[in-house]
Structures are given as structure tokens and as C-alpha cells.
């Protein structure tokens, strides 16, 4: 293949597409190689008859308000072409002996929290004050430049002590120090599935930054499906002279004298024997970092990088059950867009992680009912919803194809029966179900253990402790949920922008 590109991006997930779009915006010639049949990675929706199945997005607080991303969103068309539909509430939680609707109006939510938990009134104020303060300070430092940034970093131990401490702290301990009421702690962590499965292994500062986005902006869904975000970025890249190749698998990153020099690849429908290669000066791996090190680099080249990530734990996966109904769920007894069910048995915050890993008949789940908003995923008069819960690859590993199918079918039946008990009017109105497990995620996304969020957001591997954009191989960069800052759509997009900015800096382009 003719060498006419400045950079090649391995993978067309949101991190890779964002990096490619930002470099294309700065007039670099970009080639994106994607192993799947379409761009998007986890940001995808797929058609089943007249239904569009949303595979990944529940809600996002990323709408281009970050000044670092605003110009890219504006120029690429994301700000104008996509319709971000506001979710009517952040979430509703059903606990074992309580319920609460966490709304988008934070002052009103705080007022109602104090009514339900009057003995925790002062603590509630303390919680929100500290969460907002930690987030604002971290973002302020991140957005500073030059001498101001250097001063803020040097003064951080004195001026920003609470924020610095939050970088090493976990959410569970913070909630235990702040509150006495276990129900209130669980209520405030009902959407922990966006970040991790264990509050005592979740970075407090990461949680504060991410949660503040939802508290202040509310959650939004992209009308018509999250794939439109990926498609808009891909279209922008091609309009800027770049190229997107789908159905093409990268089999090797070429390295010479510890400097990335190109990639080897093949068209998946033709097989590995018909490999091609392209020489290119810069390579961006949107693939999972463990996959890059174990599959794409030679052993001698990968060894040094592998040592850096050897102790990093991988985040869990997610099981999703996609549900078609002959009526919108809003007509079948469901009143909320996002409902978190933690009602299978009593537990305290220390028992939350174990509950996420228990049997499927008790494991907490979230029901996202897209009929509550103008999602444009179902035909007129029909309904579409997704039931999701934590999933773990170890539960599926080693199963034969027949055993896997049998266990998967049983898990889906269990979840649907649980849902019918909560929404009895649904029974008899389900047209079709389909499910994705940790093994599904591993197969389609080529992500180790089917992880949805890359490396887990533990205090010692979140934010500044997370892998950055540069690898130990010169001219090989990372842009994905596995890098800084990681975690969901917003994290992957930010990681892509960080990667592009790092390459531009290395090129001397401001």
C-alpha cells in the first residue's frame, strides 16, 4: 500500500476516532483500520428488523462542553448534527426497603434527600460540597497552562490538600466518614455500574469528577443510537482527507530500533495469508493495551511495557439483555428512564461488591427504558429497553459452545422473570430478547475479559496513575478507555484528545 498517511489508528472506537479527527483537523493525513464491519467500538447500535438495538450507551454527560473538545465537536458536526436528548431523571433506585428518584434538579434532590434522611441533613450538604469542590479543583488544575500550571502543581499539597488526598482515597471510605445511614450511601452509589463494582476499590477523585458531570448537566442520550457519534467522527475524518478501513484486522505493529514504523494487516474475509503492510511514521493503538502487548508487538518489544501494567487490574464486564415489546414500557407500568434495582436482599456498603458478584437471581441490575424519551430506537407504538448488570468473564470461561448457550439462555430467563415480578404488566408483551455477555464483549471488541472500561478505576490506577498516551515504543501511542482518564464514552473521547495533543506536541504543532 502506498505510504501516504501521517498516522494510522488501530481501532475505530471513540478514542481512536477522536484522536484521528483531531489530527485530521490539524491537516494530518489519517488512516483508521477497524476489525469490525463498522466504526464505533462500544459506541454502536445494530438493527434487528424495525428496531435499533442500542448496545452501549445508557446516558452520557459528554456534550462538548469541555473547552478542549468544544472546537472539535463544533467543526466535526457533533454539536449541530446530533440531538442529545435529556434523560428525565438521573436515576430511580429501588432498595430492599426504600425507593428514591434522583432528579436532575440538584437543589430539589438535596431537599428531598434531607426530608427522607433528616438526621443526615448536614452530612448531605458536606457530601455535595466536597464532591463539587474536588471536581472543580481537579479540572481547574488540568486546564491551567504554563507557569500557572507549574505553580498549581507545586502548591497542590497546601492549596488543594483535599483534592490531592482524594486522588489516593476510595469512595467507600469517604461515604463511611460522611454518613451513618447505609441506605443513603447505597442510594448515592446506585449508578456505580458506570464506574466499577466495588466502592472500596473506586477512586474518589475519579468518581467526583465523573459524577459532578451528571449532577450539573444531567444525563443525555443520542437520538437514534450512539453509533451516530462514531459515524459523525468517521465522516469528518474522510471529509478531511482521511480513510476508514473496516473488516480489516491488524496482525502486527512493525518496530525498528524501538521505533514504530508501520503495521501489518489483512482483510478478515480473505484470511491471514493475504497480509499487507504499510509504513507510517505514527501509530495510535485504539485497541486494548493488553491486546497490543500480547498480540501485536514482538515479545522483546512488549516486555518493558508489560512490566508497567503487570499489576494493573482489569475492570469487570457487563451483561446486557435487549428487550423488544409490543407497547412502550411507559404503558406497561414503568415510570422511569433509568431504574436501579438493589432490592434482592438487605446489604450494607461493604457488601455491595459481593452482591454484584452473586448469583444472577440476586445480582443488582439497571433497567434503561428508552420509551421514556425520544430515542427513536423502536417503531411507533412499540418499546425497547435494556437490562444490564455486572458480568465476569470467569463465569463463562472454558465453557463449550453448547454449555455457553445453555447458561446464557438460563441467565436471560432468570433476568426476565425478575423483571416480570417488578413489572407484571410486561408479561405477554415481550416480542424478542437478545443478550450479550462478557464473552460477547471479548469477541466483538477484542477486549481482555470482556472488560467494558479497561483498567479498573482503583485509586492507584486512576487518573494520573493510569497509562498515558505515550508508550515505551517511540512513535507508538495509546488512545482508548484503557488510558487516562478512561471510563465510558466521555473518558474514551478525552483519551483520544489527549493522545492527539501529545502527538501534535511531539511534532511541534501548537
N, C-alpha and C positions, 0 to 999 in steps of 0.2 A: 504493500500500500504506500502511495506517495506520502512523503513526510511533509505535510503542510499544516500541521497543528502546533500550537504553542504548548498545549497541555491536553492530557487525556484524563477523563474521570471514569473510574471503575465503579459503576453503580449509579442508577438514576433515582435514588431515594431523595428525600428533601434536602439532606445535607449536601449531596453531590450536585443536585440541580441548582441549589442556591450558590454554591461555590462557582459552578460553571457560568451561571447567569451573571454574577458579579464580575467575573473575569471577562466575559463577553462584553459586558457594559463598558469595560475599560479597554476594549478593542483587541483582546487576545482571541486567537482562533482556538476553539474548544471542540474536542471530540468526546462524547459521552457514550460509554459502552454498557449496556444493560442486559443481564442474562434473561430477564423475564420478557414477556411479549409486549409490555407497555411500561412506560416510566411511572415512578411513584413510590415503589417500595411499599412501606406500610401505609402510605397515603394513597389508598386505592379504593375503588368501588367497582363491583362487577355485576353484569346484568344477568338476571335469571328471569326469562320471559319478559313480562311487563314491569318487573320490579328491578330496582337498582339496589344491590346489597352493599351497604357501607361496611368495609372490612375493618377500618381502624379508628376513624375519628368519632369521638363522643362529643367533645367540645374542646375549644381552644381559646386561650386568651391572647393569641398572637394575631394581630391585625395590622402590623406595620407601624405601630405607634412608637416603637423603638427608633430613635433618630438615626441609628446606624443602619437600619433596614428600610426606613421610610422612602428614600430615594429609589432604591431597587424595586420596592413594591409599586411605587408610582410609575416608574418607567416601564417595568415589565407588564403592567396592566392588571396586576393583582388587586390594586386598590380600586380600580374602576370596573373591571370585568366580573369580579367575583362578588357575590352577595353573601355577606356574613350575617346569618340570621341569629338574633339574640335568643339565648335559652331563657325561658320564662322564670326559672329559678336556678340557683347553683345546684342544689340537690334537696331531696327529701330523704330522711333516714327513718327507717323503722327498726328500732332496737327491740330487745326482748320484752321490755316493759315501758317503752316510751316511743314517741314519734316527734319529729320536728322538721319544719321546712326552712332550710337555709336559703333566704332570698337574696336577690341582687342588690336590694337596698340595705346597705350595711348598717346605717343608724337604726333602721327599723328592726333588723335582725338582732342587733345588740340589745335593743329594748325588749324584744320578746325572749331572748335568752335570759335576761335578768328577771323577767316575770316567772319563767319556768325554773330558774335556779337562783332564787333571791339571795341565798347565803353566799353565792359566788359573785355577787354584783361587782365588787371592787376588783376581783381577780379577772373577770371578763374584760374590764377596761384595761387592766395591765396586759393581758394577752394581746389584744389588738394593738395597743400602743407599741409593744415590743416587736411584734411581727412587722408592723409598718416601718418602724424605726430601723430594724435590721435590714430590711429590703431596700429602703431609701438610701441608707448609708452605703451599702454594697454597690448599688447602681451608680451612686454619685462618684465613688472612687473609680469604678470601672470606666466611666465616661470622661474622667478628667484626663488631661494631656500635659505633656512636657513637665516643667518644673512643679506645677501644681500637683501632678500625679505623684512625682517623687516625694514631695513634701507630705502628701496624704499617706503614702505608704510608710514613710519614716515615723509619722506621728500617730499611726494607727493604734499602737499599744496604749497610748494615752487618750487620744480624742475619740477613738472608735473601739473602746475596750469590749463593750457588749457584743458588737458585730464580730470582732475578732474571736471572742470566746464562742460565739455561735457557729463559727466555722468548724470547731472541734467538738461541738455538742450534738446530742441527738434529740429528736422531737419528744420521745417518750419521757426522758428525764425532765425536759422543760415543762411538759404538761403536768408531771407529778409535782414539781416545785410550785407550779402556779395554781393548781386546782386540787380539791379534795374529792369532788364528785366524779365517780368513774363514768357515769352516763354522759356527763358533759365532755369529758376527754374523748370518749368514743364518738360523740356527735361531731366534734370539731375535726375528727380524723376520718369521717365517713368516706371521703374520696381519696383515701391513702393509696388506692389502686392506681392512681395517676403517677405515683412516685416509687412505691415499693410495698413490701408486705409486712415489715416489722418496724413499728415506731421507734424501737430502741436501736435500730440499725439504719435510721434515716437521718441524714444531715439536717440539722435545724436551720442553718442558713439557706441551704438549697430550698427547703420547704417554705421558708419565709418568703423568699423571692418569688417562687412559683405560685404560692397561694395568694400572695398580695395581688398578682395579676388578675386572678379571678375575683378577689374581693372588690377590687376597684373598677374593673372593666366588665365583669360578668363573663360568662362563657358564651361562645358563638359556634355555630355550625355553618359550613359552607354549603349553600343551597345547591342541590343536585349531586353532591358527593365530593369527598375530599380529593378524588383524582383530578378535579378541575384545577386545584392548586398546582399539582405537578404538571398537568398539561399546559397551564399558562406559562410556567417557567420554561418548559421544554420548547414551547412555541417561540418564546422570546430568544432563547439560545439560537434556534435555527434562523430567526429573523436577523440576528446579529452575525450570521455567517458560520455558526457552529453546526455540528451534526450530531444526531442522536441515532445510535445503532441499537436495536432491540433484538432479543433472541440470540444474543452473542455472548459467549462465556469467555472471560479472561482466564487463562490457564497458568500464566506466569508473568511476573514482573521482572523485566530484564535489568540486571545491575552489572555495572562495570566499574571496578576500583571504588566500590562502596558508593556509587552514584547511579541513581535510577536513570535508565536510558531508553526504555520502551516497554511494550507489553506484547505478549503472545496471546492469541485468541482464536476461537473457532465458532462457526455458526452451529448452534445446538442441533438443528435438524439435519446437519451433514456429518456430525461426529468429530471426535478429537483428531482423527488422522489428517484432516484438511485444515491444519493450523496456518495462521498467518501472523505476521508481526509488524509492528510499526515502531519506528524510532521517534521519540518525542522528548523534549527537554524536561518537562514537568509532569508528574503523575500524582493524581489525587485519588486516594482509596476511599470510596464511599462504602466499601464493604466492611464487615465486622473486623476489628483489629485482629482477634484470634484467627479468623479465616485467612487474612492476609499473611500472617506469620506462619501458619501451618500448611497453607495450600499454595500460595502464590510466590513466596520467596524461597530461595535456596536455604538449606539448613545453616550454613556458615553465616549467611547474611542476616537471618532471622534471629540467631541465638542471642545477640545483645539486646534486641528489643524485647524478646521473650522474657528475659530476666526482669525487665522493668515492669511487666504486667503479671508476672507469675503469681503474685499474692492477691491480685485484684479479683473480687468475687463478681460473678455474673448475676444480673437481676433475673427474677422469675419470668415465666411466660404468662400468657393469658389464654383462657378457653372462651370462645365466643359461640353462642347459639343464635343463628339468624332466623327470624320468625316472620313469616307472611301470615296475614289474617284477612278474612273477607270483609272485615269492618275495621275502622280505626280503633285502636285500643282506648281512645278517649270515649268511645261509645260502649266499651266493654268493661267499664269500671275503673280504668286507670286515670288518674288525675294529674300526673306529673311527668315531666320530660325525663328527669334523671332520679331514680329511686334506688337507694342503697339499703339492702336488706341484711341487717345484722341481728336477726330475731330468732335464730335457730336454737340458741341456748344462752343462759346468762354467762358473762365473762367480764374480766377487767382488762385494763390496757396491757398488762403483762401477758395476758392470754390471747391477745389479738393475732400474733404471728402463728401460734399453734392452730387457731381456728381457721386461718387462711389455708392451712395445710391438711385439715381434717378431711373426713370422707365427703364425697360430693353431696350427700343428702343434708349436710350441715354447713358446708362452706358458704361464707357470705357471697352475695352477688349484687351486681348493679343491673338494673333494667333501664335501657335507654329507649324511650318511646318517641320515635321520630314523627309520629302523627300529631304530637303536641305542638309542632312548629311547621312552618312552610319549608319542609326539607326536600320536597319534590323527588322522593325515592319510590313512592308507591302510586299505583293508578288511582284515579278518583274513586273515593268510596272504600278503598282498601287500607290496610295498615301494615306497617313494618316496624319491627323492634329488634333490639339486640340484647341478649342476656349475656353478661360477661363476668368472669371470676378468675382468680389466680389459678395458674396451671403450672405443673412442674414436669420437666422432661423425664425425670427419673421414673415417674409413674407410667410412662409409655415405652421407655427404652427396652429393647430386647424382645418386644412382642412380635410374633409372626403377623403377617398381613391379616389373617383371619382373626386372630386374637385381638389385634388392634381394632379392627372394625367392630367386633362384638363389644369390646369395652367402651368404645366411643359411642355406640348406639345406646348402651345402657346408661352412660353418663348423660346423654341428651334426654333420654326418657325420665331420668331422675330429676333433672332441672325443670323439665316441662311440668312434671307432676307437682313440684314445689310451687311453680308459678301458678298453676291452676288453683292450688289451695289458697293462694293470696288473691287471685283474680278469677273466681269461679265462672264468671260470665264468659271468659275466654274459651272455655272448653267447648269443642264443637265448631269453633270459628277459625282454627288454625289451618291454613291451606298447605303449608310446607315449612319444614325446618331444615337447616343445614348447619354444620358445625365445623369449627377449626380448633385444633388442639396445639399443644407445644410442638408436636411433630409436624403439624401442618405449617406452623410458623418456620420451623427449621427448614423444611423443604422449599417453601416458596421464597423466603427471604434469605436463605443460606446464612442464618444467624445461629451461633452455637447455643445449644439447649433451647432453641426457640425463643430466646430472650426478646422481650418487647422493647427494653430500654437500654440494652448494652450492659456495661458495668453498673452494678448497683450503686445507689447514691448514699453509701455509707459515709460518715464524717471524714474518714481518712482516704476516701477515693472519690470525693465530690469536689466540684468547683476547681480550685487551684491544684488539688491533688489528682485531678483527672488527667488522662493523657491529653496533650496539646495537639496542635495542628502539625507540628514538625515530627518526623520520625527520625530514627538514628541513621537512616539511609539518606544521603544528600539528594535533594530534589524529589523525595517521596513524602507526600503529605496525607493527612487524615481529615475527613470531614463526614461525621456521622453522629448518631446518638451515643457512640462509644467514646466520644471525645468531649472536651469542655464545650458547653456546660452539660450536654446530654439531657435525656429525659423528654420524651414526647415530641410533638411536631415543632413547638417553639424552640426546644433545645437543639433539635437537628438543624433547623433553619439558622439559628445563631451560630452553631458549629460550622456550618458552611460559609457563613460570612466571615468568621474568624479565620478560617482556612484561606479564603481568597485574599483577605487583608494581609495575611502572613506572606503569601506568595508575592503580592504586589510590593510589599516592603522589601523582600529579598531581591526583587527586580529593580528596586529604586524608583518605583512608580508611586506617587502620592495621590 
